[in-house]
Amino acid sequence: MPAFNRPPEWQQQADRHTELVDPVLTVRQLGRFDFNLKSLVRIDHALVFATPKGGYDPYLPPRRPTRSEIAAKRYSAVYEVDMGVHPFTAELALPSDNDAFEFTAAVELSWQVLDPARFVASGHRDVPALVLGELQQAARPVTRRFAIADSADAERELLQAVTVLGPLGAPAGLQVTWTLRLRRDQENIDHQRRLQAIDHSATEQIRAAERGMEIDVEVDRRDRQQDRLQIERAASYGHQQQELILQQQRWQHEQAMLSSGQQHELALQQGHQMLELQRIETEKISFYQWHLSQGGVQAWALHLAQHPEDSRLVMQSMREDQERAQQAALLASRLLHPPAPPAAVPPAAAALTDRTNAEGRPPPGVTALQLMLLAYWLYGP
C-alpha cells in the first residue's frame, strides 16, 4: 500500500493536555490511493470523512474504516476531531438597569464533542466563544431588568432563563456543563465593602459598649455583693460585740449584785453586831449601874473583873476603906459605948491577908473575884 505523503491542510500541534478552542485537530484531503490512515491518527480521536455529495460520515474511536470502505465511498477529505472533555472559565460583563453599572458573570464550563459530524458540518472553530455567545444572548435581556444591587435576584432569574433555553452547544454537537455566578461590578463591591466595614465598626463599637455596660453592671453587682458581705460581716461582728458587751454588763451586774448582796449581808451582820454590842454595852451599863449603886466591895469587884492587873491597887484601896470604916466605927462605939476588944480574925483570912499584903497580889490559884468575895465576907460592904 502506498504511503500517505500529502501534508495536511490544517493541523494543531496538540497533545492530551493542550487547552483547545477548536476540537478539529487535522484536516486532510484524500487522494485516490490514500487509504492507510492508521499510522497518522490517534486511536482516541474521531474521524469524519467528507463524501463527494457533501455529507459527513463519522467514525468514533476506536472504530476505523477499512480500505474497501474508503475506496467504495470515494471520501475526499478526513477531519480528525478530539473527543475529550475540556474545562474553561471566563467572565462576562452583563448590563443592569443602569448603564453606569454592569454585572460581572463568572462562568465555569466544560465542553465535549458528542457528534463529530454535526460539529464539522457546523463550521465552528471556537467552542468557548460559541457557548459564551449563546449564554450572553440569553442572559442580557434578563439582567437588564435588575438593579446592580439585586445581583442575587438577577442570578436566580438568569439561571431559570438559560435552563428554559436548552442545552448550550447542542446544535453544534457539543455537550456543555456550566455554572454561573453573578456579582456586582468591582466599584459597587468596594462601596458595599466600605459600607459593610462601617457597619461592622459601628456594630463592634455598639457591641463593645454593650459588653462594657454588662461589665460595668457585673462589676457594680460584685461591688454591691462585696459591700453587702462586708455589711453583713460588720453587722455580725457588731452583733457579737454587742452580745459580748451585754454579757460583760450582765456579768458586771451580777458581780455588782453579788458584791452588793455581800456588802448588804456584811452591813446587816455589822448592824447585828453593833446591835449586839449595844445590847451588851446596855447590859454592861445596867450591870455597872447596879453594881456601882451597891458601892464598896461590889464596885471594886467589878473593876477587878475588868482589870485583873489592878488587884494590888484594889486590895490597898479596900484595906484603906476598911481601916477608915473601922476607925469610924471605933470612934462611934467609943463615943456611944465603952471600948471592947476587937473581933478575932479567922486564921485563914489573916494568913491570906498577910500574904496579900506581903506580895501585893493574890496567891496562886486564887482569882480576883474570889478575893473580893472573901473581902466582902470579912469586912462587909
Secondary structure, 3 states (H helix, E strand, C coil): CCCCCCCCCEECCCCCCCCCCCCEEEEEECCCCCCCCCCCCCCCEEEEEECCCCCEEEECCCCCCCHHHHHHHCCCEEEEEECCEEEEEEEEEEECCCCCCEEEEEEEEEEEECCHHHHHHHCCCCHHHHHHHHHHHHHHHHHCCCCCCCHHHHHHHHHHHHHHHCCCCHHHCEEEEEEEEEECCHHHHHHHHHHHHHHHHHHHHHHHHHHHHHHHHHHHHHHHHHHHHHHHHHHHHHHHHHHHHHHHHHHHHHHHHHHHHHHHHHHHHHHHHHHHHHHHHHHHHHHHHHHHHHCCHHHHHHHHHHCHHHHHHHHHHHHHHHHHHHHHHHHHHHHHCCCCCCCCCCHHHHHHHHHHHHHCCCCCCCCHHHHHHHHHHHHCC
